């Protein structure tokens, strides 16, 4: 299935949204400078990065040893990509100049043959390309390619683009189907995305062909990494072992066409699915699209947390088996939720199905931004759905699920990933085809599109009120297709879509989650969308054993949770009544100010002090407070629960 739309670029859309603008501003004004200082080791009391200094050493501009993870380069690449998108949102000549300086250092670090990876340039040059399983050379290359494409698209500057083209050409010269080349593929997928980005900005088929090679070589020889290990006789981390590997962890157990279930490391998998979907849409490859669709259905139908989190197995940051979605031991890495947006976006470009836009929305409002403190200075790597102080982050099996956000990480993949997502938010809002403009997200914005300029004003996600003002650039008829979220009752009398005040028949115009409005548009035409924003109780499939007997509360796209700061101790003693009475209200003070909270008439179960008793706990009335999930852990260490028992 071929892409049906052209991509809307980041600089075509300016976010002017009460919810998202403040997050973008915080990222640009606080987070990007903060992370720049972290990368330069200028912030005391956080994990040392040394990432920029590694490049300086590799470039011969400093003396010293490599420090950090083997993939430390990727933090710089993702930061640069986020900077590029931020410059489209808010031009900043000083920041751009510092980015240019960083690119100069990267260019100097690149080796004469095009190779670029500071770990191996500084520390083990004799072991280049000998450990694709562990050493992330292709992963770092992919992130640098993504940064280069973004920087070129936004600024028009091509220095980093040329660096990554030389790097890509070096990779093409070493790997491929030819007999004289290495028949390998990355242990951590990402270069496939980067190569596709290079293809899209340069039009050079060799980059797309290389992405296809890496995708299609995977799984042809499931023992490739094991055989590689035997050949090299060493490994990067730990004691050398000749044990066989669990190749499902690397999605190397089958070809991409044969894989029917999302398994292994969640971020690796989702980066691979993203590249598969991009390639399928670019080439009109229906077989590859069907492979993506099979994996999509497995994730969304059996492996996705209600918050949008992905990865129920903390051992290896991995997908668990179907329906295994533990709440307090969830991994749900921030990067995985971000990657799910990438995957969904490419699927949406092939098939204008609101189900994909719904997932983008779920991820955006919940398990991505939950990874960042409201002040932008602390970050979750893991996003559990239940937290118990004294257990979470401390006991064996729970060490990963921290009760508060740290300032930084030794493995700091998630914070710069959030930067590049939030600063590029505009590109997820619209798509455009020959005959239609598609609005995917109800986010306030000013969009300069081919057929029209569109201004969107909205009170979403707190209210179901959005207005589109259209200024056409053509006298020809075209369609404006607006995504209506899955939870909206389109048959309700309170739900309406009007054009210049005239109501439309939604039943006649709705298709796969979009309302299609076709007309000859005139300047000042106004489309208004209204729908009620009710509090909803959601139940999990009975195969999800952890959530049996429980409910989750949602309002609009927002998932809610209970936190000890509002509800006292023993959240497990609280009950949500079957007849729900929940009143939304705007928080007017404190760190949650401006968020819509829920006041719920509920129950607290009160029992004796014995460890076990034959007396049923007594039910007492209690007023419960639910807060948006993304805001939890901003008021100190607290209990937290998304799924609450129903009484």
C-alpha angles and dihedrals in degrees: 000000000000127000109272097196142044118244118255110226125232094246092054092069128056114194112227098168127138091221103036102032092065090050092049091047091050091050093049099039100035114012101045094050091042093051091045088057091047091052087051092047092243099129114085120216099028132096111287113250107183087178096132092041088055088060092047091052091047089050092053092245095115139024123235148080131295112263131191140026119339087250095049091123091069092068090062092046094052091045090053091049090051090048090053092054091043090057088058089053098040120006111225116177093191093052091045090052091052090049089051089053090051090051090051089056091048090051091052091049093055113105122237092256092053097259115145125181120116096207093061096034091056107026115022111011090159091064100054113145093359097111113043090156097065112007104074098215091140091043092056090045091054093052091049090051090052091050091049093050092049094047091050093047093051104034103022089230113137106188095102090040090058090047091055093043088057089047092049091048089051089052092047089052091055106037132046147091094288115112095240093052132081111265094215141129134197124280088214113038118226107101088079090063091045093050091051090051089051090050093051094052098038103030089222109149093205091073093051090046091053091051089053091049093054091047096047096041090059111101096010088107108022089187094058096109092044091051090046089054092051091049097051098041093210140067134208102239130034130348118335113258134180093205117131118255132239093244092187086074088065095038086243097122094092138008116274089255093056099046111105101168132051105244139162130018105009099215093047090050095047093047087053093048089049092056091044091054093046091051093044091054095042095051098031088239105170094183090056091045091054089051089053092047092052091052092044091054091050093051098044094039100043115006110040122104115225088248091056092257117149128203121054095185116078090191099092098354085270147152111265124216120291114301093003100131110150113188105205093037096042116135098197094162115208089232091057092057090048090050090050088060090053091050094046092048093056092045089052091053089060098041123023093219117148090218088078093048089049090058092047088053093047091052095044097052098040130017099026102050090037083072092071130062113241089249091053095237105099132049144203118219089183124043110199123186093220132037130191115183110228090030105045110077093006118057123071110277092021100065092106097053101077121193093218134030117259121224094242143338137234084228096045102173097127105056097056089040088060090050093057093045098049096042090050094047093118094069092063095056103071143021128187133207132180091274107021149044114216122205109201103173132038094229123140109251151136110238126191104201133169097256100031148353109245128195116198122198118184146159090207134162090031096043134023096238123117132159128196120199112196127205105182123212094196137053090218124102116258139165130251107201115193122196113233110201116249095246095058115108100225091188093059117111087226092060116084145158116200135181112210088340096309113121120234128215099249094189090062096044102041120103125166094337098316129102108219116213113185122184146115098278124219129201111275096022108155128206116193125194120194130175135154118262103217127177107249132202113217126196126202125234109272089242088070096084096185092062100043110135092011136108133206122212123226134175116186107323093330121107113208132211139186119242130193093236089073103026106037125230130332101039086178088070093060123098134198112220119238088235097058120212107183123161119197117218136170116251106234103190144026129036092316093055113145095023121116110241128188126236108203132189101224145142139262119206111220121194140168129277095256117109089232131015139173090220117096113236114258118250115230128182115254136177107228128199122210122194131194108277093232090062098056121118093032095110103054130278111336144154112261134187134177097182113058127186115254121226 
